[in-house]
Amino acid sequence: MLGVPHYSFRVPSQLKAWIDRIAVPGKTFRYTAKRAESFVGTKRVIIALACGGFYGPGCPAENFEHTLSYLKSVFAFIGIANPEVITADGVNVSSEQHELSLKAA
Ligand SMILES: Cc1cc2nc3c(=O)[nH]c(=O)nc-3n(C[C@H](O)[C@H](O)[C@H](O)COP(=O)(O)O)c2cc1C
């Protein structure tokens, strides 16, 4: 389970540092001539994501979303194709929206 705040359109530096430690050849995957081969096996991953604003499809800031897309790429690369995602977005828009977003998540 990863608790991920959306910081400056991407993952916080602490989480990036952890990813840099695990997404390493010989640790979670190895390169072959054709592709990266995972050592991770079957693992359940849950991403609990919070964003101050909105970045979903159709939102004006959609193109600034580099958090979930990045995490999905990293996990796919090390062999976890389908992480489960729980999102609370818009939590800094207003106190009403904060409550709504947390309930929806
Ligand atoms: C340093 C920093 C950068 C942030 N950048 C963004 C951002 O780019 N977009 C956004 O929607 N919210 C942003 N937020 C708001 C957080 O995503 C939001 O508060 C989150 O739900 C909770 O994170 P926190 O508990 O670490 O404050 C930022 C917050 C901080 C502290």
The ligand as an SDF file (V2000), in Angstrom:
LIG
                    3D

 31 33  0  0  0  0  0  0  0  0999 V2000
    5.0260   20.6240   -1.7120 C   0  0  0  0  0  0  0  0  0  0  0  0
    3.6110   20.3780   -2.1550 C   0  0  0  0  0  0  0  0  0  0  0  0
    3.3320   20.3580   -3.5140 C   0  0  0  0  0  0  0  0  0  0  0  0
    2.0290   20.1310   -3.9460 C   0  0  0  0  0  0  0  0  0  0  0  0
    1.7960   20.1240   -5.2870 N   0  0  0  0  0  0  0  0  0  0  0  0
    0.5220   19.8910   -5.7130 C   0  0  0  0  0  0  0  0  0  0  0  0
    0.2370   19.8390   -7.1070 C   0  0  0  0  0  0  0  0  0  0  0  0
    1.0740   20.0190   -7.9860 O   0  0  0  0  0  0  0  0  0  0  0  0
   -1.0400   19.6080   -7.4700 N   0  0  0  0  0  0  0  0  0  0  0  0
   -2.0350   19.3800   -6.5590 C   0  0  0  0  0  0  0  0  0  0  0  0
   -3.1580   19.1440   -6.9660 O   0  0  0  0  0  0  0  0  0  0  0  0
   -1.7820   19.4000   -5.2370 N   0  0  0  0  0  0  0  0  0  0  0  0
   -0.5380   19.6400   -4.7920 C   0  0  0  0  0  0  0  0  0  0  0  0
   -0.2710   19.6640   -3.4590 N   0  0  0  0  0  0  0  0  0  0  0  0
   -1.3580   19.3560   -2.5070 C   0  0  0  0  0  0  0  0  0  0  0  0
   -1.2780   17.9010   -2.0600 C   0  0  0  0  0  0  0  0  0  0  0  0
   -1.3620   17.0020   -3.1570 O   0  0  0  0  0  0  0  0  0  0  0  0
   -2.4400   17.6260   -1.1000 C   0  0  0  0  0  0  0  0  0  0  0  0
   -2.4000   18.5130   -0.0280 O   0  0  0  0  0  0  0  0  0  0  0  0
   -2.4060   16.1900   -0.6120 C   0  0  0  0  0  0  0  0  0  0  0  0
   -3.7120   15.7810   -0.5280 O   0  0  0  0  0  0  0  0  0  0  0  0
   -1.8970   15.9410    0.7990 C   0  0  0  0  0  0  0  0  0  0  0  0
   -0.5630   15.9710    0.8680 O   0  0  0  0  0  0  0  0  0  0  0  0
    0.1560   16.2680    2.2980 P   0  0  0  0  0  0  0  0  0  0  0  0
   -0.6260   15.5260    3.3310 O   0  0  0  0  0  0  0  0  0  0  0  0
    1.5520   15.7470    2.1430 O   0  0  0  0  0  0  0  0  0  0  0  0
    0.0980   17.7450    2.4400 O   0  0  0  0  0  0  0  0  0  0  0  0
    1.0050   19.9100   -3.0050 C   0  0  0  0  0  0  0  0  0  0  0  0
    1.3110   19.9250   -1.6340 C   0  0  0  0  0  0  0  0  0  0  0  0
    2.5770   20.1720   -1.2130 C   0  0  0  0  0  0  0  0  0  0  0  0
    2.8690   20.1660    0.2730 C   0  0  0  0  0  0  0  0  0  0  0  0
  1  2  1  0
  2  3  1  0
  2 30  2  0
  3  4  2  0
  4  5  1  0
  4 28  1  0
  5  6  2  0
  6  7  1  0
  6 13  1  0
  7  8  2  0
  7  9  1  0
  9 10  1  0
 10 11  2  0
 10 12  1  0
 12 13  2  0
 13 14  1  0
 14 15  1  0
 14 28  1  0
 15 16  1  0
 16 17  1  0
 16 18  1  0
 18 19  1  0
 18 20  1  0
 20 21  1  0
 20 22  1  0
 22 23  1  0
 23 24  1  0
 24 25  2  0
 24 26  1  0
 24 27  1  0
 28 29  2  0
 29 30  1  0
 30 31  1  0
M  END
$$$$
